[in-house]
Amino acid sequence: MPRQRILVQIDGLLSVHAVRAVWTALGAVPGILGAEVTMQGAVLETDGPVDRQLLEEALAMAGVTLRSLQIEKGSLPLL
């Protein structure tokens, strides 16, 4: 399955601690291979589609909410 990059906007990223909590929570979502989380949101690298409900639940556990997500067109090469 081709890798994808998903851009995620998140409400509630008000501190470095929140960023770390989100990064940790995203690591538990099936299909997410890596995440770069900043105060502005996250960029996810996935091995295919990610269940939006599982993503929202993981973010809720970290104390934030999903505002939107956008799947980049194309796929990432396998290295």
mmJSON file of the N, C-alpha and C atoms, coordinates in Angstrom:
{"data_MODEL":{"atom_site":{
"group_PDB":["ATOM","ATOM","ATOM","ATOM","ATOM","ATOM","ATOM","ATOM","ATOM","ATOM","ATOM","ATOM","ATOM","ATOM","ATOM","ATOM","ATOM","ATOM","ATOM","ATOM","ATOM","ATOM","ATOM","ATOM","ATOM","ATOM","ATOM","ATOM","ATOM","ATOM","ATOM","ATOM","ATOM","ATOM","ATOM","ATOM","ATOM","ATOM","ATOM","ATOM","ATOM","ATOM","ATOM","ATOM","ATOM","ATOM","ATOM","ATOM","ATOM","ATOM","ATOM","ATOM","ATOM","ATOM","ATOM","ATOM","ATOM","ATOM","ATOM","ATOM","ATOM","ATOM","ATOM","ATOM","ATOM","ATOM","ATOM","ATOM","ATOM","ATOM","ATOM","ATOM","ATOM","ATOM","ATOM","ATOM","ATOM","ATOM","ATOM","ATOM","ATOM","ATOM","ATOM","ATOM","ATOM","ATOM","ATOM","ATOM","ATOM","ATOM","ATOM","ATOM","ATOM","ATOM","ATOM","ATOM","ATOM","ATOM","ATOM","ATOM","ATOM","ATOM","ATOM","ATOM","ATOM","ATOM","ATOM","ATOM","ATOM","ATOM","ATOM","ATOM","ATOM","ATOM","ATOM","ATOM","ATOM","ATOM","ATOM","ATOM","ATOM","ATOM","ATOM","ATOM","ATOM","ATOM","ATOM","ATOM","ATOM","ATOM","ATOM","ATOM","ATOM","ATOM","ATOM","ATOM","ATOM","ATOM","ATOM","ATOM","ATOM","ATOM","ATOM","ATOM","ATOM","ATOM","ATOM","ATOM","ATOM","ATOM","ATOM","ATOM","ATOM","ATOM","ATOM","ATOM","ATOM","ATOM","ATOM","ATOM","ATOM","ATOM","ATOM","ATOM","ATOM","ATOM","ATOM","ATOM","ATOM","ATOM","ATOM","ATOM","ATOM","ATOM","ATOM","ATOM","ATOM","ATOM","ATOM","ATOM","ATOM","ATOM","ATOM","ATOM","ATOM","ATOM","ATOM","ATOM","ATOM","ATOM","ATOM","ATOM","ATOM","ATOM","ATOM","ATOM","ATOM","ATOM","ATOM","ATOM","ATOM","ATOM","ATOM","ATOM","ATOM","ATOM","ATOM","ATOM","ATOM","ATOM","ATOM","ATOM","ATOM","ATOM","ATOM","ATOM","ATOM","ATOM","ATOM","ATOM","ATOM","ATOM","ATOM","ATOM","ATOM","ATOM","ATOM","ATOM","ATOM","ATOM","ATOM","ATOM","ATOM","ATOM","ATOM","ATOM","ATOM"],
"id":[1,2,3,4,5,6,7,8,9,10,11,12,13,14,15,16,17,18,19,20,21,22,23,24,25,26,27,28,29,30,31,32,33,34,35,36,37,38,39,40,41,42,43,44,45,46,47,48,49,50,51,52,53,54,55,56,57,58,59,60,61,62,63,64,65,66,67,68,69,70,71,72,73,74,75,76,77,78,79,80,81,82,83,84,85,86,87,88,89,90,91,92,93,94,95,96,97,98,99,100,101,102,103,104,105,106,107,108,109,110,111,112,113,114,115,116,117,118,119,120,121,122,123,124,125,126,127,128,129,130,131,132,133,134,135,136,137,138,139,140,141,142,143,144,145,146,147,148,149,150,151,152,153,154,155,156,157,158,159,160,161,162,163,164,165,166,167,168,169,170,171,172,173,174,175,176,177,178,179,180,181,182,183,184,185,186,187,188,189,190,191,192,193,194,195,196,197,198,199,200,201,202,203,204,205,206,207,208,209,210,211,212,213,214,215,216,217,218,219,220,221,222,223,224,225,226,227,228,229,230,231,232,233,234,235,236,237],
"type_symbol":["N","C","C","N","C","C","N","C","C","N","C","C","N","C","C","N","C","C","N","C","C","N","C","C","N","C","C","N","C","C","N","C","C","N","C","C","N","C","C","N","C","C","N","C","C","N","C","C","N","C","C","N","C","C","N","C","C","N","C","C","N","C","C","N","C","C","N","C","C","N","C","C","N","C","C","N","C","C","N","C","C","N","C","C","N","C","C","N","C","C","N","C","C","N","C","C","N","C","C","N","C","C","N","C","C","N","C","C","N","C","C","N","C","C","N","C","C","N","C","C","N","C","C","N","C","C","N","C","C","N","C","C","N","C","C","N","C","C","N","C","C","N","C","C","N","C","C","N","C","C","N","C","C","N","C","C","N","C","C","N","C","C","N","C","C","N","C","C","N","C","C","N","C","C","N","C","C","N","C","C","N","C","C","N","C","C","N","C","C","N","C","C","N","C","C","N","C","C","N","C","C","N","C","C","N","C","C","N","C","C","N","C","C","N","C","C","N","C","C","N","C","C","N","C","C","N","C","C","N","C","C","N","C","C","N","C","C"],
"label_atom_id":["N","CA","C","N","CA","C","N","CA","C","N","CA","C","N","CA","C","N","CA","C","N","CA","C","N","CA","C","N","CA","C","N","CA","C","N","CA","C","N","CA","C","N","CA","C","N","CA","C","N","CA","C","N","CA","C","N","CA","C","N","CA","C","N","CA","C","N","CA","C","N","CA","C","N","CA","C","N","CA","C","N","CA","C","N","CA","C","N","CA","C","N","CA","C","N","CA","C","N","CA","C","N","CA","C","N","CA","C","N","CA","C","N","CA","C","N","CA","C","N","CA","C","N","CA","C","N","CA","C","N","CA","C","N","CA","C","N","CA","C","N","CA","C","N","CA","C","N","CA","C","N","CA","C","N","CA","C","N","CA","C","N","CA","C","N","CA","C","N","CA","C","N","CA","C","N","CA","C","N","CA","C","N","CA","C","N","CA","C","N","CA","C","N","CA","C","N","CA","C","N","CA","C","N","CA","C","N","CA","C","N","CA","C","N","CA","C","N","CA","C","N","CA","C","N","CA","C","N","CA","C","N","CA","C","N","CA","C","N","CA","C","N","CA","C","N","CA","C","N","CA","C","N","CA","C","N","CA","C","N","CA","C","N","CA","C","N","CA","C","N","CA","C","N","CA","C"],
"label_alt_id":[null,null,null,null,null,null,null,null,null,null,null,null,null,null,null,null,null,null,null,null,null,null,null,null,null,null,null,null,null,null,null,null,null,null,null,null,null,null,null,null,null,null,null,null,null,null,null,null,null,null,null,null,null,null,null,null,null,null,null,null,null,null,null,null,null,null,null,null,null,null,null,null,null,null,null,null,null,null,null,null,null,null,null,null,null,null,null,null,null,null,null,null,null,null,null,null,null,null,null,null,null,null,null,null,null,null,null,null,null,null,null,null,null,null,null,null,null,null,null,null,null,null,null,null,null,null,null,null,null,null,null,null,null,null,null,null,null,null,null,null,null,null,null,null,null,null,null,null,null,null,null,null,null,null,null,null,null,null,null,null,null,null,null,null,null,null,null,null,null,null,null,null,null,null,null,null,null,null,null,null,null,null,null,null,null,null,null,null,null,null,null,null,null,null,null,null,null,null,null,null,null,null,null,null,null,null,null,null,null,null,null,null,null,null,null,null,null,null,null,null,null,null,null,null,null,null,null,null,null,null,null,null,null,null,null,null,null],
"label_comp_id":["MET","MET","MET","PRO","PRO","PRO","ARG","ARG","ARG","GLN","GLN","GLN","ARG","ARG","ARG","ILE","ILE","ILE","LEU","LEU","LEU","VAL","VAL","VAL","GLN","GLN","GLN","ILE","ILE","ILE","ASP","ASP","ASP","GLY","GLY","GLY","LEU","LEU","LEU","LEU","LEU","LEU","SER","SER","SER","VAL","VAL","VAL","HIS","HIS","HIS","ALA","ALA","ALA","VAL","VAL","VAL","ARG","ARG","ARG","ALA","ALA","ALA","VAL","VAL","VAL","TRP","TRP","TRP","THR","THR","THR","ALA","ALA","ALA","LEU","LEU","LEU","GLY","GLY","GLY","ALA","ALA","ALA","VAL","VAL","VAL","PRO","PRO","PRO","GLY","GLY","GLY","ILE","ILE","ILE","LEU","LEU","LEU","GLY","GLY","GLY","ALA","ALA","ALA","GLU","GLU","GLU","VAL","VAL","VAL","THR","THR","THR","MET","MET","MET","GLN","GLN","GLN","GLY","GLY","GLY","ALA","ALA","ALA","VAL","VAL","VAL","LEU","LEU","LEU","GLU","GLU","GLU","THR","THR","THR","ASP","ASP","ASP","GLY","GLY","GLY","PRO","PRO","PRO","VAL","VAL","VAL","ASP","ASP","ASP","ARG","ARG","ARG","GLN","GLN","GLN","LEU","LEU","LEU","LEU","LEU","LEU","GLU","GLU","GLU","GLU","GLU","GLU","ALA","ALA","ALA","LEU","LEU","LEU","ALA","ALA","ALA","MET","MET","MET","ALA","ALA","ALA","GLY","GLY","GLY","VAL","VAL","VAL","THR","THR","THR","LEU","LEU","LEU","ARG","ARG","ARG","SER","SER","SER","LEU","LEU","LEU","GLN","GLN","GLN","ILE","ILE","ILE","GLU","GLU","GLU","LYS","LYS","LYS","GLY","GLY","GLY","SER","SER","SER","LEU","LEU","LEU","PRO","PRO","PRO","LEU","LEU","LEU","LEU","LEU","LEU"],
"label_asym_id":["A","A","A","A","A","A","A","A","A","A","A","A","A","A","A","A","A","A","A","A","A","A","A","A","A","A","A","A","A","A","A","A","A","A","A","A","A","A","A","A","A","A","A","A","A","A","A","A","A","A","A","A","A","A","A","A","A","A","A","A","A","A","A","A","A","A","A","A","A","A","A","A","A","A","A","A","A","A","A","A","A","A","A","A","A","A","A","A","A","A","A","A","A","A","A","A","A","A","A","A","A","A","A","A","A","A","A","A","A","A","A","A","A","A","A","A","A","A","A","A","A","A","A","A","A","A","A","A","A","A","A","A","A","A","A","A","A","A","A","A","A","A","A","A","A","A","A","A","A","A","A","A","A","A","A","A","A","A","A","A","A","A","A","A","A","A","A","A","A","A","A","A","A","A","A","A","A","A","A","A","A","A","A","A","A","A","A","A","A","A","A","A","A","A","A","A","A","A","A","A","A","A","A","A","A","A","A","A","A","A","A","A","A","A","A","A","A","A","A","A","A","A","A","A","A","A","A","A","A","A","A","A","A","A","A","A","A"],
"label_entity_id":["1","1","1","1","1","1","1","1","1","1","1","1","1","1","1","1","1","1","1","1","1","1","1","1","1","1","1","1","1","1","1","1","1","1","1","1","1","1","1","1","1","1","1","1","1","1","1","1","1","1","1","1","1","1","1","1","1","1","1","1","1","1","1","1","1","1","1","1","1","1","1","1","1","1","1","1","1","1","1","1","1","1","1","1","1","1","1","1","1","1","1","1","1","1","1","1","1","1","1","1","1","1","1","1","1","1","1","1","1","1","1","1","1","1","1","1","1","1","1","1","1","1","1","1","1","1","1","1","1","1","1","1","1","1","1","1","1","1","1","1","1","1","1","1","1","1","1","1","1","1","1","1","1","1","1","1","1","1","1","1","1","1","1","1","1","1","1","1","1","1","1","1","1","1","1","1","1","1","1","1","1","1","1","1","1","1","1","1","1","1","1","1","1","1","1","1","1","1","1","1","1","1","1","1","1","1","1","1","1","1","1","1","1","1","1","1","1","1","1","1","1","1","1","1","1","1","1","1","1","1","1","1","1","1","1","1","1"],
"label_seq_id":[1,1,1,2,2,2,3,3,3,4,4,4,5,5,5,6,6,6,7,7,7,8,8,8,9,9,9,10,10,10,11,11,11,12,12,12,13,13,13,14,14,14,15,15,15,16,16,16,17,17,17,18,18,18,19,19,19,20,20,20,21,21,21,22,22,22,23,23,23,24,24,24,25,25,25,26,26,26,27,27,27,28,28,28,29,29,29,30,30,30,31,31,31,32,32,32,33,33,33,34,34,34,35,35,35,36,36,36,37,37,37,38,38,38,39,39,39,40,40,40,41,41,41,42,42,42,43,43,43,44,44,44,45,45,45,46,46,46,47,47,47,48,48,48,49,49,49,50,50,50,51,51,51,52,52,52,53,53,53,54,54,54,55,55,55,56,56,56,57,57,57,58,58,58,59,59,59,60,60,60,61,61,61,62,62,62,63,63,63,64,64,64,65,65,65,66,66,66,67,67,67,68,68,68,69,69,69,70,70,70,71,71,71,72,72,72,73,73,73,74,74,74,75,75,75,76,76,76,77,77,77,78,78,78,79,79,79],
"pdbx_PDB_ins_code":[null,null,null,null,null,null,null,null,null,null,null,null,null,null,null,null,null,null,null,null,null,null,null,null,null,null,null,null,null,null,null,null,null,null,null,null,null,null,null,null,null,null,null,null,null,null,null,null,null,null,null,null,null,null,null,null,null,null,null,null,null,null,null,null,null,null,null,null,null,null,null,null,null,null,null,null,null,null,null,null,null,null,null,null,null,null,null,null,null,null,null,null,null,null,null,null,null,null,null,null,null,null,null,null,null,null,null,null,null,null,null,null,null,null,null,null,null,null,null,null,null,null,null,null,null,null,null,null,null,null,null,null,null,null,null,null,null,null,null,null,null,null,null,null,null,null,null,null,null,null,null,null,null,null,null,null,null,null,null,null,null,null,null,null,null,null,null,null,null,null,null,null,null,null,null,null,null,null,null,null,null,null,null,null,null,null,null,null,null,null,null,null,null,null,null,null,null,null,null,null,null,null,null,null,null,null,null,null,null,null,null,null,null,null,null,null,null,null,null,null,null,null,null,null,null,null,null,null,null,null,null,null,null,null,null,null,null],
"Cartn_x":[0.844,0.0,0.892,0.584,1.427,1.313,2.407,2.412,1.724,1.12,0.445,0.956,0.76,1.04,-0.287,-0.622,-1.873,-1.547,-2.105,-1.935,-3.132,-2.864,-3.917,-3.881,-5.043,-5.169,-5.844,-5.277,-5.715,-5.998,-7.138,-7.464,-7.022,-6.417,-6.036,-4.557,-3.748,-2.291,-1.754,-1.843,-1.506,-0.173,0.472,1.737,2.597,3.851,4.767,4.307,3.713,3.219,2.089,1.22,0.131,0.7,1.715,2.357,2.907,3.568,4.142,3.036,1.948,0.833,0.207,0.068,-0.494,0.447,1.735,2.704,2.634,2.55,2.461,1.161,0.054,-1.25,-1.301,-0.714,-0.731,0.047,1.047,1.831,1.031,-0.12,-0.951,-2.03,-2.147,-3.179,-2.66,-3.392,-2.955,-2.815,-1.723,-1.501,-0.59,-0.403,0.473,1.902,2.77,4.173,5.041,4.638,5.396,4.552,4.909,4.169,5.129,4.94,5.66,4.598,4.658,3.639,4.252,3.565,3.968,2.753,2.935,1.831,0.758,1.073,0.119,-0.665,-0.197,-0.884,0.104,-0.232,0.617,0.67,1.784,1.941,2.172,1.274,1.345,1.845,2.679,3.065,2.379,1.591,0.805,1.098,0.716,0.889,-0.407,-1.309,-2.596,-3.621,-4.886,-5.942,-5.911,-6.24,-6.308,-7.764,-8.238,-9.607,-9.765,-10.626,-10.805,-11.302,-12.197,-12.72,-11.612,-10.731,-9.612,-8.682,-8.476,-7.636,-8.267,-9.563,-10.255,-10.223,-10.393,-10.354,-8.969,-7.937,-6.571,-6.289,-6.72,-6.513,-7.307,-8.52,-9.327,-8.631,-7.993,-7.256,-6.094,-5.571,-4.476,-5.007,-6.334,-6.923,-7.106,-7.077,-7.249,-8.321,-8.693,-9.702,-9.208,-9.684,-9.353,-10.198,-9.551,-10.271,-10.49,-9.43,-9.552,-8.351,-8.515,-7.376,-7.437,-6.267,-6.143,-5.107,-5.517,-4.605,-3.909,-2.591,-1.841,-2.019,-2.092,-2.222,-0.933,-1.05,0.127,0.487,1.617,2.082,3.561,4.028,5.437,6.191,7.416,8.189,8.641,8.773,9.337,10.845,11.511,12.973,13.558],
"Cartn_y":[-1.177,0.0,1.244,2.261,3.447,4.306,4.909,5.812,7.114,7.728,9.009,10.009,11.282,12.351,13.062,13.223,13.867,15.089,16.235,17.477,17.621,17.806,17.829,19.161,19.828,21.022,20.605,21.072,20.634,21.856,21.84,22.885,22.441,23.356,23.057,22.867,23.076,22.953,24.265,24.382,25.642,25.615,24.449,24.357,23.249,23.259,22.209,20.863,20.882,19.647,19.052,19.911,19.439,18.838,19.471,18.957,17.562,17.389,16.078,15.037,15.444,14.518,14.074,14.997,14.661,13.708,14.005,13.142,11.721,11.599,10.29,9.584,10.307,9.728,9.258,10.014,9.645,8.357,8.097,6.878,5.61,5.734,4.574,4.322,5.214,5.06,4.13,3.046,2.116,2.817,2.533,3.097,4.316,4.959,6.129,5.656,5.967,5.557,6.607,7.874,8.958,10.215,11.109,12.356,13.473,14.6,15.826,16.775,17.047,17.86,19.176,20.274,21.61,22.294,23.513,24.277,24.596,24.476,24.754,23.518,22.331,21.108,19.975,19.057,17.874,17.459,16.856,16.214,14.742,13.911,12.477,11.755,10.766,9.846,8.534,8.034,6.828,5.773,4.548,3.475,3.22,4.181,4.088,4.912,4.667,5.426,5.204,6.262,6.198,6.408,5.616,5.734,7.07,7.94,9.275,9.198,8.269,8.149,7.787,6.854,6.498,7.688,8.466,9.66,10.672,10.916,11.854,11.384,10.083,9.534,9.69,9.446,9.596,11.049,11.965,13.386,13.818,13.3,13.622,13.156,11.989,11.494,12.428,13.129,14.08,15.454,15.617,16.879,17.913,17.497,18.428,17.878,18.685,18.248,18.431,17.563,17.622,18.703,19.683,20.713,20.279,19.812,19.356,18.505,17.75,17.018,17.049,17.014,17.08,16.052,15.176,14.162,14.748,14.751,15.258,14.335,14.906,14.115,13.354,12.202,11.386,10.52,9.887,9.028,9.258,8.855,9.0,7.766,7.927,6.757,5.923,4.647,3.764,3.827,3.984,4.051,2.75],
"Cartn_z":[0.0,0.0,0.0,-0.809,-0.865,0.394,0.73,1.884,1.513,2.518,2.335,3.351,3.025,3.974,4.234,5.511,5.9,6.743,6.345,7.088,8.023,9.306,10.312,11.063,11.145,11.96,13.26,14.374,15.697,16.56,17.243,18.214,19.595,20.352,21.724,21.954,20.92,21.084,21.662,22.991,23.642,24.373,24.404,25.12,24.524,24.909,24.48,25.043,26.224,26.818,25.979,25.435,24.566,23.284,22.732,21.515,21.785,22.895,23.245,23.472,24.131,24.374,23.056,22.109,20.801,20.068,20.073,19.4,19.96,21.265,21.906,21.523,21.544,21.214,19.763,18.857,17.447,17.191,18.001,17.853,18.095,18.756,19.055,18.003,17.017,15.992,14.89,14.62,13.57,12.219,11.527,10.206,10.184,11.338,11.387,11.62,10.659,10.737,11.412,11.308,11.902,11.955,12.871,13.015,13.399,12.752,13.125,13.668,14.965,15.624,16.052,15.737,16.152,16.778,17.22,17.802,16.751,15.482,14.409,13.963,14.269,13.847,13.685,12.777,12.603,11.14,10.781,9.477,9.768,9.239,9.492,8.265,8.457,7.396,7.716,6.774,7.016,5.955,6.254,5.276,4.504,4.529,3.834,4.584,4.311,4.992,6.506,7.243,8.703,9.103,10.044,10.54,11.266,10.736,11.313,12.752,13.04,14.401,15.387,15.012,15.885,16.091,15.033,15.124,16.08,15.942,16.822,18.273,18.5,19.852,20.475,19.708,20.217,20.578,19.725,20.01,21.238,21.387,22.565,23.843,23.784,24.95,25.305,24.304,24.54,24.93,24.956,25.397,24.306,23.04,21.927,20.983,19.98,19.022,17.596,16.733,15.311,14.655,14.025,13.291,11.852,11.191,9.806,9.443,8.355,7.824,6.309,5.715,4.267,3.835,2.947,2.426,1.2,1.228,0.08,-1.106,-2.275,-3.502,-3.768,-4.398,-4.699,-3.519,-3.621,-2.542,-2.319,-1.164,-0.835,-1.289,-1.756,-2.197,-1.004,-1.216,-0.204,-0.306,0.821,0.832,1.307],
"occupancy":[1.0,1.0,1.0,1.0,1.0,1.0,1.0,1.0,1.0,1.0,1.0,1.0,1.0,1.0,1.0,1.0,1.0,1.0,1.0,1.0,1.0,1.0,1.0,1.0,1.0,1.0,1.0,1.0,1.0,1.0,1.0,1.0,1.0,1.0,1.0,1.0,1.0,1.0,1.0,1.0,1.0,1.0,1.0,1.0,1.0,1.0,1.0,1.0,1.0,1.0,1.0,1.0,1.0,1.0,1.0,1.0,1.0,1.0,1.0,1.0,1.0,1.0,1.0,1.0,1.0,1.0,1.0,1.0,1.0,1.0,1.0,1.0,1.0,1.0,1.0,1.0,1.0,1.0,1.0,1.0,1.0,1.0,1.0,1.0,1.0,1.0,1.0,1.0,1.0,1.0,1.0,1.0,1.0,1.0,1.0,1.0,1.0,1.0,1.0,1.0,1.0,1.0,1.0,1.0,1.0,1.0,1.0,1.0,1.0,1.0,1.0,1.0,1.0,1.0,1.0,1.0,1.0,1.0,1.0,1.0,1.0,1.0,1.0,1.0,1.0,1.0,1.0,1.0,1.0,1.0,1.0,1.0,1.0,1.0,1.0,1.0,1.0,1.0,1.0,1.0,1.0,1.0,1.0,1.0,1.0,1.0,1.0,1.0,1.0,1.0,1.0,1.0,1.0,1.0,1.0,1.0,1.0,1.0,1.0,1.0,1.0,1.0,1.0,1.0,1.0,1.0,1.0,1.0,1.0,1.0,1.0,1.0,1.0,1.0,1.0,1.0,1.0,1.0,1.0,1.0,1.0,1.0,1.0,1.0,1.0,1.0,1.0,1.0,1.0,1.0,1.0,1.0,1.0,1.0,1.0,1.0,1.0,1.0,1.0,1.0,1.0,1.0,1.0,1.0,1.0,1.0,1.0,1.0,1.0,1.0,1.0,1.0,1.0,1.0,1.0,1.0,1.0,1.0,1.0,1.0,1.0,1.0,1.0,1.0,1.0,1.0,1.0,1.0,1.0,1.0,1.0,1.0,1.0,1.0,1.0,1.0,1.0],
"B_iso_or_equiv":[0.0,0.0,0.0,0.0,0.0,0.0,0.0,0.0,0.0,0.0,0.0,0.0,0.0,0.0,0.0,0.0,0.0,0.0,0.0,0.0,0.0,0.0,0.0,0.0,0.0,0.0,0.0,0.0,0.0,0.0,0.0,0.0,0.0,0.0,0.0,0.0,0.0,0.0,0.0,0.0,0.0,0.0,0.0,0.0,0.0,0.0,0.0,0.0,0.0,0.0,0.0,0.0,0.0,0.0,0.0,0.0,0.0,0.0,0.0,0.0,0.0,0.0,0.0,0.0,0.0,0.0,0.0,0.0,0.0,0.0,0.0,0.0,0.0,0.0,0.0,0.0,0.0,0.0,0.0,0.0,0.0,0.0,0.0,0.0,0.0,0.0,0.0,0.0,0.0,0.0,0.0,0.0,0.0,0.0,0.0,0.0,0.0,0.0,0.0,0.0,0.0,0.0,0.0,0.0,0.0,0.0,0.0,0.0,0.0,0.0,0.0,0.0,0.0,0.0,0.0,0.0,0.0,0.0,0.0,0.0,0.0,0.0,0.0,0.0,0.0,0.0,0.0,0.0,0.0,0.0,0.0,0.0,0.0,0.0,0.0,0.0,0.0,0.0,0.0,0.0,0.0,0.0,0.0,0.0,0.0,0.0,0.0,0.0,0.0,0.0,0.0,0.0,0.0,0.0,0.0,0.0,0.0,0.0,0.0,0.0,0.0,0.0,0.0,0.0,0.0,0.0,0.0,0.0,0.0,0.0,0.0,0.0,0.0,0.0,0.0,0.0,0.0,0.0,0.0,0.0,0.0,0.0,0.0,0.0,0.0,0.0,0.0,0.0,0.0,0.0,0.0,0.0,0.0,0.0,0.0,0.0,0.0,0.0,0.0,0.0,0.0,0.0,0.0,0.0,0.0,0.0,0.0,0.0,0.0,0.0,0.0,0.0,0.0,0.0,0.0,0.0,0.0,0.0,0.0,0.0,0.0,0.0,0.0,0.0,0.0,0.0,0.0,0.0,0.0,0.0,0.0,0.0,0.0,0.0,0.0,0.0,0.0],
"pdbx_formal_charge":[null,null,null,null,null,null,null,null,null,null,null,null,null,null,null,null,null,null,null,null,null,null,null,null,null,null,null,null,null,null,null,null,null,null,null,null,null,null,null,null,null,null,null,null,null,null,null,null,null,null,null,null,null,null,null,null,null,null,null,null,null,null,null,null,null,null,null,null,null,null,null,null,null,null,null,null,null,null,null,null,null,null,null,null,null,null,null,null,null,null,null,null,null,null,null,null,null,null,null,null,null,null,null,null,null,null,null,null,null,null,null,null,null,null,null,null,null,null,null,null,null,null,null,null,null,null,null,null,null,null,null,null,null,null,null,null,null,null,null,null,null,null,null,null,null,null,null,null,null,null,null,null,null,null,null,null,null,null,null,null,null,null,null,null,null,null,null,null,null,null,null,null,null,null,null,null,null,null,null,null,null,null,null,null,null,null,null,null,null,null,null,null,null,null,null,null,null,null,null,null,null,null,null,null,null,null,null,null,null,null,null,null,null,null,null,null,null,null,null,null,null,null,null,null,null,null,null,null,null,null,null,null,null,null,null,null,null],
"auth_seq_id":[1,1,1,2,2,2,3,3,3,4,4,4,5,5,5,6,6,6,7,7,7,8,8,8,9,9,9,10,10,10,11,11,11,12,12,12,13,13,13,14,14,14,15,15,15,16,16,16,17,17,17,18,18,18,19,19,19,20,20,20,21,21,21,22,22,22,23,23,23,24,24,24,25,25,25,26,26,26,27,27,27,28,28,28,29,29,29,30,30,30,31,31,31,32,32,32,33,33,33,34,34,34,35,35,35,36,36,36,37,37,37,38,38,38,39,39,39,40,40,40,41,41,41,42,42,42,43,43,43,44,44,44,45,45,45,46,46,46,47,47,47,48,48,48,49,49,49,50,50,50,51,51,51,52,52,52,53,53,53,54,54,54,55,55,55,56,56,56,57,57,57,58,58,58,59,59,59,60,60,60,61,61,61,62,62,62,63,63,63,64,64,64,65,65,65,66,66,66,67,67,67,68,68,68,69,69,69,70,70,70,71,71,71,72,72,72,73,73,73,74,74,74,75,75,75,76,76,76,77,77,77,78,78,78,79,79,79],
"auth_comp_id":["MET","MET","MET","PRO","PRO","PRO","ARG","ARG","ARG","GLN","GLN","GLN","ARG","ARG","ARG","ILE","ILE","ILE","LEU","LEU","LEU","VAL","VAL","VAL","GLN","GLN","GLN","ILE","ILE","ILE","ASP","ASP","ASP","GLY","GLY","GLY","LEU","LEU","LEU","LEU","LEU","LEU","SER","SER","SER","VAL","VAL","VAL","HIS","HIS","HIS","ALA","ALA","ALA","VAL","VAL","VAL","ARG","ARG","ARG","ALA","ALA","ALA","VAL","VAL","VAL","TRP","TRP","TRP","THR","THR","THR","ALA","ALA","ALA","LEU","LEU","LEU","GLY","GLY","GLY","ALA","ALA","ALA","VAL","VAL","VAL","PRO","PRO","PRO","GLY","GLY","GLY","ILE","ILE","ILE","LEU","LEU","LEU","GLY","GLY","GLY","ALA","ALA","ALA","GLU","GLU","GLU","VAL","VAL","VAL","THR","THR","THR","MET","MET","MET","GLN","GLN","GLN","GLY","GLY","GLY","ALA","ALA","ALA","VAL","VAL","VAL","LEU","LEU","LEU","GLU","GLU","GLU","THR","THR","THR","ASP","ASP","ASP","GLY","GLY","GLY","PRO","PRO","PRO","VAL","VAL","VAL","ASP","ASP","ASP","ARG","ARG","ARG","GLN","GLN","GLN","LEU","LEU","LEU","LEU","LEU","LEU","GLU","GLU","GLU","GLU","GLU","GLU","ALA","ALA","ALA","LEU","LEU","LEU","ALA","ALA","ALA","MET","MET","MET","ALA","ALA","ALA","GLY","GLY","GLY","VAL","VAL","VAL","THR","THR","THR","LEU","LEU","LEU","ARG","ARG","ARG","SER","SER","SER","LEU","LEU","LEU","GLN","GLN","GLN","ILE","ILE","ILE","GLU","GLU","GLU","LYS","LYS","LYS","GLY","GLY","GLY","SER","SER","SER","LEU","LEU","LEU","PRO","PRO","PRO","LEU","LEU","LEU","LEU","LEU","LEU"],
"auth_asym_id":["A","A","A","A","A","A","A","A","A","A","A","A","A","A","A","A","A","A","A","A","A","A","A","A","A","A","A","A","A","A","A","A","A","A","A","A","A","A","A","A","A","A","A","A","A","A","A","A","A","A","A","A","A","A","A","A","A","A","A","A","A","A","A","A","A","A","A","A","A","A","A","A","A","A","A","A","A","A","A","A","A","A","A","A","A","A","A","A","A","A","A","A","A","A","A","A","A","A","A","A","A","A","A","A","A","A","A","A","A","A","A","A","A","A","A","A","A","A","A","A","A","A","A","A","A","A","A","A","A","A","A","A","A","A","A","A","A","A","A","A","A","A","A","A","A","A","A","A","A","A","A","A","A","A","A","A","A","A","A","A","A","A","A","A","A","A","A","A","A","A","A","A","A","A","A","A","A","A","A","A","A","A","A","A","A","A","A","A","A","A","A","A","A","A","A","A","A","A","A","A","A","A","A","A","A","A","A","A","A","A","A","A","A","A","A","A","A","A","A","A","A","A","A","A","A","A","A","A","A","A","A","A","A","A","A","A","A"],
"auth_atom_id":["N","CA","C","N","CA","C","N","CA","C","N","CA","C","N","CA","C","N","CA","C","N","CA","C","N","CA","C","N","CA","C","N","CA","C","N","CA","C","N","CA","C","N","CA","C","N","CA","C","N","CA","C","N","CA","C","N","CA","C","N","CA","C","N","CA","C","N","CA","C","N","CA","C","N","CA","C","N","CA","C","N","CA","C","N","CA","C","N","CA","C","N","CA","C","N","CA","C","N","CA","C","N","CA","C","N","CA","C","N","CA","C","N","CA","C","N","CA","C","N","CA","C","N","CA","C","N","CA","C","N","CA","C","N","CA","C","N","CA","C","N","CA","C","N","CA","C","N","CA","C","N","CA","C","N","CA","C","N","CA","C","N","CA","C","N","CA","C","N","CA","C","N","CA","C","N","CA","C","N","CA","C","N","CA","C","N","CA","C","N","CA","C","N","CA","C","N","CA","C","N","CA","C","N","CA","C","N","CA","C","N","CA","C","N","CA","C","N","CA","C","N","CA","C","N","CA","C","N","CA","C","N","CA","C","N","CA","C","N","CA","C","N","CA","C","N","CA","C","N","CA","C","N","CA","C","N","CA","C","N","CA","C","N","CA","C","N","CA","C","N","CA","C","N","CA","C"],
"pdbx_PDB_model_num":[1,1,1,1,1,1,1,1,1,1,1,1,1,1,1,1,1,1,1,1,1,1,1,1,1,1,1,1,1,1,1,1,1,1,1,1,1,1,1,1,1,1,1,1,1,1,1,1,1,1,1,1,1,1,1,1,1,1,1,1,1,1,1,1,1,1,1,1,1,1,1,1,1,1,1,1,1,1,1,1,1,1,1,1,1,1,1,1,1,1,1,1,1,1,1,1,1,1,1,1,1,1,1,1,1,1,1,1,1,1,1,1,1,1,1,1,1,1,1,1,1,1,1,1,1,1,1,1,1,1,1,1,1,1,1,1,1,1,1,1,1,1,1,1,1,1,1,1,1,1,1,1,1,1,1,1,1,1,1,1,1,1,1,1,1,1,1,1,1,1,1,1,1,1,1,1,1,1,1,1,1,1,1,1,1,1,1,1,1,1,1,1,1,1,1,1,1,1,1,1,1,1,1,1,1,1,1,1,1,1,1,1,1,1,1,1,1,1,1,1,1,1,1,1,1,1,1,1,1,1,1,1,1,1,1,1,1]
}}}
